[in-house]
């Protein structure tokens, strides 16, 4: 009887033990950033646009701008920003929820970036992580696959250079 009780106790204790688990979360949204976004960021929630004191919500694909003391979300900037060029203006990555709530702090911190035009954008980048960025290959995954061929030195005329665009 003692053996049955002891076996049952061991069995119940084994069932009640929680196995330790680890979870790694990696959030990369290179594929969802617009081609006029700045390079160098694996993840960006918002861009602050110091030239027009507005924001761009990357995930919603909308601008957030002040209109009559109210922050408005829209697919495009209003007409008063008609001369604003997203490709040649500076963008500051802001990874915090609703950054416009703290706009006074953000504006003060990044006011010196107004009028700057020296930022490399995704469209013009030569970095491998931006390969095929806005060429119809924007899936959820941003894997860059480079095909390399092993060549036989005996036949240099039949080399396959489809892979990385460079000759070996």
ChimeraX commands (.cxc) that place a marker at each C-alpha (Angstrom):
marker #1 position 0.00,0.00,0.00 radius 0.5
marker #1 position 2.89,2.32,0.82 radius 0.5
marker #1 position 4.37,1.69,-2.64 radius 0.5
marker #1 position 1.11,2.66,-4.36 radius 0.5
marker #1 position 0.78,5.88,-2.33 radius 0.5
marker #1 position 4.44,6.75,-2.91 radius 0.5
marker #1 position 4.14,6.05,-6.67 radius 0.5
marker #1 position 0.97,8.15,-6.89 radius 0.5
marker #1 position 2.64,11.02,-5.03 radius 0.5
marker #1 position 5.66,10.94,-7.34 radius 0.5
marker #1 position 3.41,10.80,-10.41 radius 0.5
marker #1 position 1.30,13.75,-9.23 radius 0.5
marker #1 position 4.37,15.80,-8.38 radius 0.5
marker #1 position 5.81,15.13,-11.85 radius 0.5
marker #1 position 2.60,16.31,-13.48 radius 0.5
marker #1 position 2.41,19.49,-11.40 radius 0.5
marker #1 position 5.96,20.67,-12.20 radius 0.5
marker #1 position 5.95,23.39,-14.84 radius 0.5
marker #1 position 8.65,23.05,-17.43 radius 0.5
marker #1 position 10.70,26.21,-17.77 radius 0.5
marker #1 position 10.17,27.91,-21.06 radius 0.5
marker #1 position 11.97,30.73,-22.76 radius 0.5
marker #1 position 10.52,33.05,-25.33 radius 0.5
marker #1 position 12.48,35.28,-27.63 radius 0.5
marker #1 position 10.68,38.05,-29.40 radius 0.5
marker #1 position 12.28,39.71,-32.38 radius 0.5
marker #1 position 10.36,42.39,-34.16 radius 0.5
marker #1 position 11.78,43.44,-37.51 radius 0.5
marker #1 position 9.68,45.65,-39.72 radius 0.5
marker #1 position 12.15,46.59,-42.42 radius 0.5
marker #1 position 9.68,45.45,-45.06 radius 0.5
marker #1 position 6.89,47.71,-43.85 radius 0.5
marker #1 position 8.94,50.89,-43.67 radius 0.5
marker #1 position 8.42,53.22,-46.65 radius 0.5
marker #1 position 11.19,53.53,-49.21 radius 0.5
marker #1 position 11.75,57.13,-48.10 radius 0.5
marker #1 position 12.42,56.02,-44.52 radius 0.5
marker #1 position 15.91,56.30,-43.02 radius 0.5
marker #1 position 18.30,53.36,-43.14 radius 0.5
marker #1 position 19.85,51.70,-40.12 radius 0.5
marker #1 position 16.73,50.63,-38.20 radius 0.5
marker #1 position 15.41,47.07,-37.96 radius 0.5
marker #1 position 12.29,48.39,-36.27 radius 0.5
marker #1 position 10.56,51.74,-36.31 radius 0.5
marker #1 position 7.10,52.66,-35.04 radius 0.5
marker #1 position 6.97,56.33,-36.04 radius 0.5
marker #1 position 9.01,58.90,-37.90 radius 0.5
marker #1 position 9.08,62.40,-36.54 radius 0.5
marker #1 position 9.25,64.89,-39.41 radius 0.5
marker #1 position 10.91,67.98,-37.91 radius 0.5
marker #1 position 10.45,70.14,-41.03 radius 0.5
marker #1 position 6.66,69.98,-40.67 radius 0.5
marker #1 position 6.46,69.10,-36.95 radius 0.5
marker #1 position 4.41,65.99,-37.76 radius 0.5
marker #1 position 4.69,62.21,-37.55 radius 0.5
marker #1 position 4.34,59.24,-39.82 radius 0.5
marker #1 position 2.77,56.09,-38.31 radius 0.5
marker #1 position 4.63,53.29,-40.11 radius 0.5
marker #1 position 2.30,50.44,-39.22 radius 0.5
marker #1 position -0.88,52.37,-40.08 radius 0.5
marker #1 position 0.72,54.06,-43.13 radius 0.5
marker #1 position -0.68,57.40,-42.00 radius 0.5
marker #1 position 0.58,60.84,-41.19 radius 0.5
marker #1 position -0.25,62.40,-37.84 radius 0.5
marker #1 position -0.31,66.19,-37.84 radius 0.5
marker #1 position -1.74,69.03,-35.77 radius 0.5
marker #1 position -4.86,70.66,-37.19 radius 0.5
marker #1 position -6.76,73.26,-35.12 radius 0.5
marker #1 position -5.05,72.03,-31.93 radius 0.5
marker #1 position -6.14,68.43,-32.59 radius 0.5
marker #1 position -3.85,65.63,-33.77 radius 0.5
marker #1 position -5.31,64.25,-36.99 radius 0.5
marker #1 position -4.47,60.97,-38.76 radius 0.5
marker #1 position -4.54,60.98,-42.55 radius 0.5
marker #1 position -3.20,59.17,-45.60 radius 0.5
marker #1 position -1.50,62.38,-46.77 radius 0.5
marker #1 position -0.27,65.60,-45.27 radius 0.5
marker #1 position -2.60,68.59,-45.64 radius 0.5
marker #1 position -2.18,71.09,-48.49 radius 0.5
marker #1 position -0.30,73.56,-46.27 radius 0.5
marker #1 position 2.66,71.14,-46.42 radius 0.5
marker #1 position 2.49,70.96,-50.23 radius 0.5
marker #1 position 6.20,71.65,-50.77 radius 0.5
marker #1 position 7.35,69.07,-48.22 radius 0.5
marker #1 position 9.47,66.30,-49.78 radius 0.5
marker #1 position 9.69,63.11,-47.70 radius 0.5
marker #1 position 12.54,61.80,-49.85 radius 0.5
marker #1 position 14.88,64.71,-49.12 radius 0.5
marker #1 position 13.94,65.72,-45.60 radius 0.5
marker #1 position 15.24,64.36,-42.33 radius 0.5
marker #1 position 13.23,61.74,-40.43 radius 0.5
marker #1 position 13.77,60.83,-36.77 radius 0.5
marker #1 position 12.77,57.32,-35.66 radius 0.5
marker #1 position 10.59,57.43,-32.55 radius 0.5
marker #1 position 9.73,54.12,-30.90 radius 0.5
marker #1 position 7.23,55.08,-28.27 radius 0.5
marker #1 position 3.45,54.90,-28.29 radius 0.5
marker #1 position 1.62,58.07,-29.36 radius 0.5
marker #1 position 4.68,60.32,-29.52 radius 0.5
marker #1 position 2.58,63.38,-30.42 radius 0.5
marker #1 position 1.32,63.41,-26.82 radius 0.5
marker #1 position 4.88,64.48,-25.90 radius 0.5
marker #1 position 5.36,66.66,-28.97 radius 0.5
marker #1 position 6.81,69.62,-27.05 radius 0.5
marker #1 position 9.64,67.42,-25.74 radius 0.5
marker #1 position 10.25,65.76,-29.11 radius 0.5
marker #1 position 10.16,69.05,-31.03 radius 0.5
marker #1 position 12.64,70.63,-28.62 radius 0.5
marker #1 position 14.95,67.60,-28.79 radius 0.5
marker #1 position 15.03,67.39,-32.61 radius 0.5
marker #1 position 14.58,71.00,-33.74 radius 0.5
marker #1 position 18.20,71.06,-34.91 radius 0.5
marker #1 position 17.31,68.49,-37.61 radius 0.5
marker #1 position 15.05,70.95,-39.47 radius 0.5
marker #1 position 16.35,71.69,-42.93 radius 0.5
marker #1 position 18.83,68.81,-42.95 radius 0.5
marker #1 position 19.04,66.79,-46.17 radius 0.5
marker #1 position 21.96,64.45,-45.44 radius 0.5
marker #1 position 20.12,61.27,-44.48 radius 0.5
marker #1 position 20.38,58.06,-46.52 radius 0.5
marker #1 position 16.96,56.61,-47.25 radius 0.5
marker #1 position 15.99,53.00,-47.83 radius 0.5
marker #1 position 15.40,53.50,-51.57 radius 0.5
marker #1 position 18.97,54.71,-52.07 radius 0.5
marker #1 position 20.67,52.23,-49.74 radius 0.5
marker #1 position 23.14,49.62,-50.95 radius 0.5
marker #1 position 22.86,47.59,-47.73 radius 0.5
marker #1 position 21.86,43.95,-48.23 radius 0.5
marker #1 position 18.96,44.08,-45.75 radius 0.5
marker #1 position 17.17,46.54,-48.04 radius 0.5
marker #1 position 17.58,44.43,-51.18 radius 0.5
marker #1 position 14.24,44.10,-52.99 radius 0.5
marker #1 position 12.66,46.38,-50.39 radius 0.5
marker #1 position 9.92,47.95,-52.45 radius 0.5
marker #1 position 9.98,45.77,-55.52 radius 0.5
marker #1 position 6.90,43.68,-54.87 radius 0.5
marker #1 position 8.64,41.31,-52.47 radius 0.5
marker #1 position 7.35,42.81,-49.22 radius 0.5
marker #1 position 6.04,39.79,-47.38 radius 0.5
marker #1 position 5.86,39.38,-43.64 radius 0.5
marker #1 position 9.31,37.91,-43.67 radius 0.5
marker #1 position 12.32,39.95,-44.69 radius 0.5
marker #1 position 14.67,37.12,-45.48 radius 0.5
marker #1 position 17.32,37.94,-47.99 radius 0.5
marker #1 position 18.42,34.87,-49.88 radius 0.5
marker #1 position 21.67,35.02,-51.76 radius 0.5
marker #1 position 22.30,32.18,-54.17 radius 0.5
marker #1 position 25.92,31.27,-54.59 radius 0.5
marker #1 position 27.20,28.64,-56.92 radius 0.5
marker #1 position 30.21,26.49,-56.49 radius 0.5
marker #1 position 32.20,26.68,-59.64 radius 0.5
marker #1 position 34.69,24.36,-61.13 radius 0.5
marker #1 position 37.89,26.19,-62.10 radius 0.5
marker #1 position 38.13,24.11,-65.26 radius 0.5
marker #1 position 35.32,25.96,-67.04 radius 0.5
marker #1 position 35.39,29.72,-66.36 radius 0.5
marker #1 position 33.17,30.51,-69.35 radius 0.5
marker #1 position 30.10,28.88,-67.80 radius 0.5
marker #1 position 30.08,30.58,-64.42 radius 0.5
marker #1 position 26.71,31.35,-62.85 radius 0.5
marker #1 position 26.59,34.91,-61.49 radius 0.5
marker #1 position 22.90,35.09,-60.59 radius 0.5
marker #1 position 23.55,35.23,-56.85 radius 0.5
marker #1 position 24.85,38.40,-55.33 radius 0.5
marker #1 position 25.53,40.45,-58.45 radius 0.5
marker #1 position 29.28,40.30,-58.06 radius 0.5
marker #1 position 31.77,38.36,-60.10 radius 0.5
marker #1 position 33.97,35.96,-58.16 radius 0.5
marker link #1:1,2 radius 0.2
marker link #1:2,3 radius 0.2
marker link #1:3,4 radius 0.2
marker link #1:4,5 radius 0.2
marker link #1:5,6 radius 0.2
marker link #1:6,7 radius 0.2
marker link #1:7,8 radius 0.2
marker link #1:8,9 radius 0.2
marker link #1:9,10 radius 0.2
marker link #1:10,11 radius 0.2
marker link #1:11,12 radius 0.2
marker link #1:12,13 radius 0.2
marker link #1:13,14 radius 0.2
marker link #1:14,15 radius 0.2
marker link #1:15,16 radius 0.2
marker link #1:16,17 radius 0.2
marker link #1:17,18 radius 0.2
marker link #1:18,19 radius 0.2
marker link #1:19,20 radius 0.2
marker link #1:20,21 radius 0.2
marker link #1:21,22 radius 0.2
marker link #1:22,23 radius 0.2
marker link #1:23,24 radius 0.2
marker link #1:24,25 radius 0.2
marker link #1:25,26 radius 0.2
marker link #1:26,27 radius 0.2
marker link #1:27,28 radius 0.2
marker link #1:28,29 radius 0.2
marker link #1:29,30 radius 0.2
marker link #1:30,31 radius 0.2
marker link #1:31,32 radius 0.2
marker link #1:32,33 radius 0.2
marker link #1:33,34 radius 0.2
marker link #1:34,35 radius 0.2
marker link #1:35,36 radius 0.2
marker link #1:36,37 radius 0.2
marker link #1:37,38 radius 0.2
marker link #1:38,39 radius 0.2
marker link #1:39,40 radius 0.2
marker link #1:40,41 radius 0.2
marker link #1:41,42 radius 0.2
marker link #1:42,43 radius 0.2
marker link #1:43,44 radius 0.2
marker link #1:44,45 radius 0.2
marker link #1:45,46 radius 0.2
marker link #1:46,47 radius 0.2
marker link #1:47,48 radius 0.2
marker link #1:48,49 radius 0.2
marker link #1:49,50 radius 0.2
marker link #1:50,51 radius 0.2
marker link #1:51,52 radius 0.2
marker link #1:52,53 radius 0.2
marker link #1:53,54 radius 0.2
marker link #1:54,55 radius 0.2
marker link #1:55,56 radius 0.2
marker link #1:56,57 radius 0.2
marker link #1:57,58 radius 0.2
marker link #1:58,59 radius 0.2
marker link #1:59,60 radius 0.2
marker link #1:60,61 radius 0.2
marker link #1:61,62 radius 0.2
marker link #1:62,63 radius 0.2
marker link #1:63,64 radius 0.2
marker link #1:64,65 radius 0.2
marker link #1:65,66 radius 0.2
marker link #1:66,67 radius 0.2
marker link #1:67,68 radius 0.2
marker link #1:68,69 radius 0.2
marker link #1:69,70 radius 0.2
marker link #1:70,71 radius 0.2
marker link #1:71,72 radius 0.2
marker link #1:72,73 radius 0.2
marker link #1:73,74 radius 0.2
marker link #1:74,75 radius 0.2
marker link #1:75,76 radius 0.2
marker link #1:76,77 radius 0.2
marker link #1:77,78 radius 0.2
marker link #1:78,79 radius 0.2
marker link #1:79,80 radius 0.2
marker link #1:80,81 radius 0.2
marker link #1:81,82 radius 0.2
marker link #1:82,83 radius 0.2
marker link #1:83,84 radius 0.2
marker link #1:84,85 radius 0.2
marker link #1:85,86 radius 0.2
marker link #1:86,87 radius 0.2
marker link #1:87,88 radius 0.2
marker link #1:88,89 radius 0.2
marker link #1:89,90 radius 0.2
marker link #1:90,91 radius 0.2
marker link #1:91,92 radius 0.2
marker link #1:92,93 radius 0.2
marker link #1:93,94 radius 0.2
marker link #1:94,95 radius 0.2
marker link #1:95,96 radius 0.2
marker link #1:96,97 radius 0.2
marker link #1:97,98 radius 0.2
marker link #1:98,99 radius 0.2
marker link #1:99,100 radius 0.2
marker link #1:100,101 radius 0.2
marker link #1:101,102 radius 0.2
marker link #1:102,103 radius 0.2
marker link #1:103,104 radius 0.2
marker link #1:104,105 radius 0.2
marker link #1:105,106 radius 0.2
marker link #1:106,107 radius 0.2
marker link #1:107,108 radius 0.2
marker link #1:108,109 radius 0.2
marker link #1:109,110 radius 0.2
marker link #1:110,111 radius 0.2
marker link #1:111,112 radius 0.2
marker link #1:112,113 radius 0.2
marker link #1:113,114 radius 0.2
marker link #1:114,115 radius 0.2
marker link #1:115,116 radius 0.2
marker link #1:116,117 radius 0.2
marker link #1:117,118 radius 0.2
marker link #1:118,119 radius 0.2
marker link #1:119,120 radius 0.2
marker link #1:120,121 radius 0.2
marker link #1:121,122 radius 0.2
marker link #1:122,123 radius 0.2
marker link #1:123,124 radius 0.2
marker link #1:124,125 radius 0.2
marker link #1:125,126 radius 0.2
marker link #1:126,127 radius 0.2
marker link #1:127,128 radius 0.2
marker link #1:128,129 radius 0.2
marker link #1:129,130 radius 0.2
marker link #1:130,131 radius 0.2
marker link #1:131,132 radius 0.2
marker link #1:132,133 radius 0.2
marker link #1:133,134 radius 0.2
marker link #1:134,135 radius 0.2
marker link #1:135,136 radius 0.2
marker link #1:136,137 radius 0.2
marker link #1:137,138 radius 0.2
marker link #1:138,139 radius 0.2
marker link #1:139,140 radius 0.2
marker link #1:140,141 radius 0.2
marker link #1:141,142 radius 0.2
marker link #1:142,143 radius 0.2
marker link #1:143,144 radius 0.2
marker link #1:144,145 radius 0.2
marker link #1:145,146 radius 0.2
marker link #1:146,147 radius 0.2
marker link #1:147,148 radius 0.2
marker link #1:148,149 radius 0.2
marker link #1:149,150 radius 0.2
marker link #1:150,151 radius 0.2
marker link #1:151,152 radius 0.2
marker link #1:152,153 radius 0.2
marker link #1:153,154 radius 0.2
marker link #1:154,155 radius 0.2
marker link #1:155,156 radius 0.2
marker link #1:156,157 radius 0.2
marker link #1:157,158 radius 0.2
marker link #1:158,159 radius 0.2
marker link #1:159,160 radius 0.2
marker link #1:160,161 radius 0.2
marker link #1:161,162 radius 0.2
marker link #1:162,163 radius 0.2
marker link #1:163,164 radius 0.2
marker link #1:164,165 radius 0.2
marker link #1:165,166 radius 0.2
marker link #1:166,167 radius 0.2
marker link #1:167,168 radius 0.2
view
